Every structure is written in C-alpha cells, then in structure tokens.
C-alpha cells in the first residue's frame, strides 16, 4: 500500500493517507489513472456539504503527474468510492509545485474515502461536468475570496460578481504565502473593494478570515485592523465591520461596537477569526475557540449589499488609517451561524 500525506480542510489542515484504488469508481469515468485516499477526519459530527481542501503535487507516491492532465487541470475528477462524481473548484493550478483544489463533499464523515481520477483515456468520451461554484453555494456561502491568484482581480468563488480589486488602483496586488495557499498583503496592496449587482445577506450569517498581523511594535496600532467592511461613507454607522488588532478588538459596528476583548491578536502568526452576526446575538471565535458571545445583535444592515471592503473601508475618505496591517487569506461570508466558516 502506498502512503502519502496531503493537506485538506476548509479552515484547518489534516492528513490524507492513500488507500487502494477503487475499481468501481474508476469504471465510471474515461480516465485511466486513479487513487483512493482516506480523509483523516475523526470527529463524530458529520458535516454536510463540506468544501474539502486538497493539495496536489507530483512525487508523493501516488503516480500523479501534471504532464498527464490538461494544462489547467480541467480534466481531473473526484468521486465517492461508489462512483458518484463530486463538484470541485481548482483554486490554484501550479504545474511547478503544489495545486489547491476544493472538493464539495456531500457529507464529511469520520474514516471516509474519496477517489482522485486523472489522465484522460483514448476513448474520446466526454467527462461529466462539474460546477465549481456549487462547492460553495451548496454549503450556503455568499462570497469566498481565496487570494491564490490575481487575474483582473481576486475572483469570488461563490458567484460571478464581487471580484475584489485594489481600492488604490494597484494593477497587480502582492500575492504571498498564506494559511491556505496564497494571501494578499494589505500592507503593500492597500484595501480591496468588491462590487456587484446586489447580494442579499440576512441574519444569521458568518464572516471569517485568516489574518497575519504585522504592525511593527514601535508604531501606533489603534486604527490598523479592519478586515471586512460593508457600506459607503454616506451610510456612516449603518455599515458593519470586523476589526482586529492589539489596542482595539471588536467584532462589528453599527454605531455600537462590541468588544472582543484584548490580548487575542498576535503578531507574526496566522490566526483564524470568525464572527457570527446572529438574529439575537453576536459572537466571535479565534482559532476555533469562542472568545466573545453577546446577547445583543447588530441590527443596522442595508441589503442587498452592493459593495464590500476587504482589509479596510470601501472608500478612502472614511478612514484611511483603518486599513489592516498585514496579510489576509480566505475571507468568506456564509449565510448561517458557523464557527468554521
């Protein structure tokens, strides 16, 4: 039995161990090579419509090679062992290194297996279609920005609009190594703005992000921490935001900010921040641990939303000193209460 490790998980990484090839799953696709892997998920809680992150690379013992697939990776497929084809999104295809794919798993269970197929056969048969956006929309996500690659903006994986571009007009923002693939360096790029035709977000919903705070210790920190904002300057306090730094740590504001507390933000390490805007409460998790819960709900939201700021306000006139100082990765908006968003 060959063994290899891959990283997976929508938020945190876990190991995947190779198992035997599934002849049943292989028979349903015009692809000549496959390998079945066991997902190292041990919880007794089953997770429906889970976007599983899989890292692919050559030389891991599976036999997978980039030369055996299309240049953009469009002819790989993931299945359940019974042959059910799963939706997936290729977030980053890097033929010289590691690629990142998100697989929509109908139900993530302890000890389950998936099958990766590649290398199209000579039969010429068409591959079953997959829906990349369904990986996210089936799980209730409204917006997902991976920051793995920039092509006329950072695409929103959950829908066609709300592509994030530099608020300052920088044509090629810095993409750096992140918590899960690439990340955007807000300190160099300046905040991003994502606009669209209108996104209906009603409570409850969750906003989450990986954050890497890099403000030097000898600089003032008070206003350098906005991760996600919505609304325009004319709406004033009718807009919400998620703020995280050393001196001010609060979840969101509508003129009545709710404090997370202090001493949660750390310099020079990746932290996962998740804020839940509930119908009757507000709460925040850091690295999977609840650190604030309030029976008060934030109420002043304009919907449908047409603009979001990532790493700062949507407009420079509002507060140009409020930009996040550091890197951001995997900003997601999900239409439900979720500690793992």
C-alpha positions in Angstrom: 0.0 0.0 0.0 1.5 3.4 -0.9 1.3 6.2 1.6 1.3 9.9 1.2 0.1 13.0 3.1 -2.0 15.8 1.6 -3.4 18.8 3.4 -7.2 19.2 3.5 -9.9 21.1 5.3 -11.9 24.3 4.7 -10.1 26.0 7.6 -7.5 23.8 9.2 -5.2 21.2 7.6 -5.4 17.5 8.2 -3.7 14.4 6.8 -4.9 12.3 3.9 -3.5 8.7 3.7 -3.5 6.8 0.4 -5.6 3.6 0.2 -6.2 1.1 -2.6 -7.6 2.2 -6.0 -11.4 1.8 -6.3 -12.2 -0.2 -9.5 -15.9 0.7 -9.2 -15.2 4.4 -9.2 -12.6 4.2 -11.9 -15.0 2.3 -14.3 -17.5 5.2 -14.4 -15.0 7.8 -15.9 -13.0 7.9 -19.1 -9.8 8.4 -17.1 -7.1 5.8 -16.9 -5.5 6.5 -13.5 -6.9 6.9 -10.1 -6.1 6.6 -6.4 -8.4 6.4 -3.4 -7.5 8.3 -0.3 -8.8 8.2 3.3 -9.7 11.6 4.8 -8.2 11.9 8.2 -11.4 13.3 9.8 -12.0 11.8 13.3 -14.9 13.8 14.7 -18.2 12.0 15.4 -20.1 15.1 14.0 -20.9 14.7 10.3 -20.6 17.9 8.2 -23.0 18.4 5.3 -21.8 19.9 2.0 -18.3 20.4 3.3 -15.7 22.2 1.0 -12.7 20.0 1.5 -9.3 21.5 0.6 -6.9 19.0 -1.2 -3.3 19.9 -2.0 -2.0 18.1 -5.1 1.7 17.7 -6.2 4.0 15.3 -8.0 6.4 12.9 -6.3 4.2 11.9 -3.4 4.0 8.2 -4.3 0.5 8.3 -5.9 1.8 8.4 -9.5 0.0 11.8 -10.2 1.8 13.9 -12.7 0.9 17.3 -14.3 2.0 16.0 -17.7 -0.9 13.5 -17.6 -3.6 16.1 -17.3 -4.8 19.3 -19.1 -2.6 22.4 -18.7 -5.2 24.0 -16.4 -6.2 20.8 -14.5 -9.7 20.8 -16.0 -9.8 17.0 -16.6 -9.3 15.7 -13.1 -12.3 14.4 -11.3 -13.1 13.5 -7.7 -15.6 10.8 -6.8 -17.0 8.9 -3.9 -16.0 5.2 -3.9 -19.4 4.3 -5.3 -18.6 6.3 -8.4 -20.6 9.5 -7.5 -18.8 12.4 -9.2 -18.3 15.4 -6.9 -18.1 19.1 -7.7 -14.8 20.7 -7.3 -13.1 24.1 -7.8 -9.4 24.4 -8.9 -8.4 27.4 -6.8 -4.8 27.3 -7.8 -3.1 25.2 -10.5 0.7 25.2 -10.2 2.4 22.7 -12.5 5.8 23.5 -10.9 4.7 22.9 -7.4 1.6 22.5 -5.3 -2.0 22.9 -6.5 -5.1 23.6 -4.4 -8.5 22.1 -5.1 -11.7 22.4 -3.1 -14.0 19.3 -3.3 -17.7 19.5 -2.4 -18.2 16.6 -0.1 -22.0 15.8 0.4 -21.3 14.7 3.9 -17.9 14.6 5.6 -17.7 11.6 8.0 -15.0 10.0 10.1 -13.0 7.4 8.1 -14.5 8.2 4.7 -12.6 7.9 1.4 -12.6 9.8 -1.9 -11.1 8.9 -5.3 -9.0 11.2 -7.5 -9.0 10.4 -11.2 -6.7 11.7 -13.9 -5.2 11.0 -17.4 -7.9 11.1 -20.0 -8.3 7.8 -21.9 -8.1 7.4 -25.7 -11.9 6.7 -25.9 -12.7 10.3 -26.5 -15.7 10.1 -24.2 -16.8 13.3 -22.5 -16.1 13.9 -18.8 -19.1 14.6 -16.6 -19.4 18.3 -15.9 -18.6 19.8 -12.5 -19.9 23.0 -11.0 -17.1 24.9 -9.2 -19.4 27.5 -7.6 -21.7 24.7 -6.2 -18.9 23.7 -3.9 -19.6 26.9 -2.0 -23.3 27.7 -2.8 -24.4 24.2 -1.7 -22.9 25.0 1.7 -24.6 28.4 2.0 -21.6 30.6 1.1 -22.4 34.0 -0.3 -18.8 35.0 -1.1 -15.4 33.3 -0.9 -12.1 35.0 -1.8 -9.1 32.7 -1.8 -6.4 35.2 -2.8 -4.4 32.4 -4.5 -4.0 34.2 -7.8 -4.8 37.6 -9.3 -6.4 37.8 -12.8 -8.1 41.2 -13.2 -8.9 40.9 -9.6 -9.4 38.2 -6.9 -12.4 36.2 -8.0 -15.4 35.5 -5.8 -15.6 31.7 -5.9 -19.3 31.7 -5.0 -20.7 33.8 -7.8 -19.6 35.8 -10.9 -19.6 39.3 -9.4 -17.9 40.9 -6.4 -14.4 40.4 -7.8 -12.0 42.2 -5.4 -9.7 44.8 -6.8 -7.3 47.3 -5.2 -9.0 50.4 -3.8 -5.9 52.3 -4.8 -5.8 51.1 -8.4 -2.8 48.8 -8.0 -3.0 46.6 -11.0 -1.1 43.5 -9.6 -1.5 43.3 -5.8 1.1 41.3 -3.9 0.2 37.6 -3.5 2.2 35.9 -0.8 2.3 32.6 1.0 -0.8 32.3 3.2 -2.5 30.0 5.6 -4.2 28.0 2.8 -2.5 28.7 -0.4 -1.9 32.4 -1.4 -2.8 35.5 0.6 -3.0 39.2 -0.1 -0.5 41.6 1.6 -2.8 44.5 2.5 0.2 46.5 3.9 1.6 46.8 0.4 -1.6 46.4 -1.7 -4.0 48.7 0.2 -7.6 47.6 0.8 -9.6 45.8 -1.8 -13.1 46.7 -2.9 -15.6 44.1 -4.3 -18.7 45.4 -6.0 -21.7 43.6 -7.5 -25.3 43.8 -8.6 -26.5 43.1 -5.1 -26.0 40.4 -2.6 -28.8 39.6 -0.1 -27.3 38.8 3.3 -29.8 38.5 6.2 -29.0 37.3 9.7 -27.8 34.9 10.8 -24.6 35.0 8.8 -20.8 34.5 9.4 -17.8 36.3 8.2 -14.4 34.6 8.6 -10.8 35.2 7.6 -7.2 34.1 8.2 -5.2 37.1 9.5 -1.5 37.7 9.8 -0.9 40.9 11.7 2.5 42.6 11.1 2.3 46.1 12.6 5.8 46.9 14.0 5.9 47.2 17.8 7.2 50.8 17.6 4.2 52.1 15.6 0.8 53.2 16.6 -1.8 50.4 16.2 -5.1 51.9 17.2 -6.7 52.1 13.7 -4.9 49.4 11.8 -7.1 46.4 11.9 -10.2 46.4 9.6 -10.6 43.0 7.9 -14.1 43.3 6.4 -16.5 46.2 5.9 -19.7 46.9 4.1 -21.4 50.1 3.1 -20.3 53.5 1.9 -19.2 56.7 3.6 -22.7 58.2 3.2 -24.2 55.4 5.2 -22.0 56.3 8.1 -22.6 54.0 11.1 -25.2 51.9 9.2 -22.3 49.8 7.9 -20.7 46.9 9.7 -17.1 45.9 10.1 -14.8 43.3 11.6 -11.8 44.8 13.4 -8.8 43.1 14.9 -5.5 44.5 16.3 -3.7 44.9 19.7 -5.4 48.0 21.0 -8.9 47.7 19.7 -10.5 44.3 19.1 -14.2 44.4 18.2 -16.5 42.3 16.1 -18.6 44.7 14.2 -20.1 48.2 14.5 -23.4 49.8 13.7 -22.6 52.8 16.0 -22.4 50.4 18.9 -19.2 48.4 18.8 -19.0 45.1 20.6 -15.6 44.4 22.1 -13.9 41.0 21.6 -11.6 41.8 24.5 -7.8 42.3 24.5 -4.6 40.2 24.1 -6.1 38.0 21.4 -4.3 39.4 18.4 -0.8 38.1 17.9 2.0 39.4 15.7 3.7 37.3 13.1 1.4 34.2 13.2 -1.7 33.2 11.2 -4.9 33.3 13.2 -8.4 32.3 12.1 -11.1 34.8 13.0 -14.8 34.0 12.7 -17.6 36.5 13.6 -21.3 35.4 13.7 -24.0 38.1 13.1 -26.9 36.3 14.7 -30.6 37.2 14.8 -30.5 37.7 18.5 -26.8 37.5 19.4 -23.2 38.2 18.3 -20.2 36.1 18.9 -16.6 35.6 17.8 -14.2 32.7 17.6 -10.4 32.8 17.3 -8.7 29.6 16.1 -11.8 27.6 16.8 -12.3 28.9 20.4 -15.2 31.1 21.4 -13.8 34.3 23.0 -16.8 36.5 22.9 -20.6 36.0 23.0 -23.1 38.7 23.5 -27.0 38.6 23.7 -27.0 41.8 21.6 -27.4 41.6 17.9 -26.2 44.1 15.3 -29.2 45.5 13.6 -28.3 48.2 11.1 -27.7 46.5 7.8 -28.6 47.7 4.4 -29.5 44.9 2.0 -28.9 43.9 -0.7 -25.3 44.7 -0.4 -23.5 46.1 -3.4 -20.0 46.8 -2.1 -17.5 45.2 0.4 -14.2 46.4 1.6 -11.5 43.8 2.3 -8.7 45.0 4.6 -10.2 48.4 5.1 -13.2 50.7 4.4 -14.7 50.7 1.0 -13.7 54.3 0.5 -10.5 56.2 1.4 -12.4 59.2 2.7 -14.0 57.3 5.5 -10.9 56.3 7.5 -7.7 55.7 5.5 -5.9 54.9 8.7 -8.1 51.9 9.4 -6.5 49.5 6.9 -5.4 46.1 8.2 -1.6 46.0 8.6 -0.5 42.6 7.4 -1.9 39.7 5.2 -5.4 38.3 4.8 -6.4 34.9 3.4 -9.7 33.0 2.8 -12.2 35.8 3.6 -15.6 34.1 3.5 -19.3 35.1 4.0 -21.6 32.3 4.9 -25.4 32.6 5.2 -25.7 30.8 8.6 -24.1 30.7 12.0 -20.9 28.8 11.8 -17.7 28.7 13.9 -15.9 27.0 10.9 -16.8 29.4 8.1 
